Amino acid sequence: MSECKLNHSQGDVRNKYESQEAFLPDDMKPLFEQFFSKEHTQDLLNEVFHLLKKYDLASEEDRIERSNRLYMVLNNV
């Protein structure tokens, strides 16, 4: 994934999540609800946004990598 210089708000991350929700594993969805109930650092918001960005278009291998990273992030917030 390319590095982005934009900072993404929690609203941006929620919108991106909602646009990709149908493509994400079902057991990840409650983790996102917990994620959105808290405040997060800008770095973390940016990371989650970019893991979600174009998730639906990613190769199977890339989706697995992104999902693993998302689980790691979501289970530790």
Buried (B, 14 or more C-beta within 10 A) or exposed (E): EEEEEEEBEBEBBBBBBEEBBEEBEEEBEEBBEEBEEEEBEEEBBBBBBBBBBEBEEBEEEEBEBBBEBBBEBBEEB
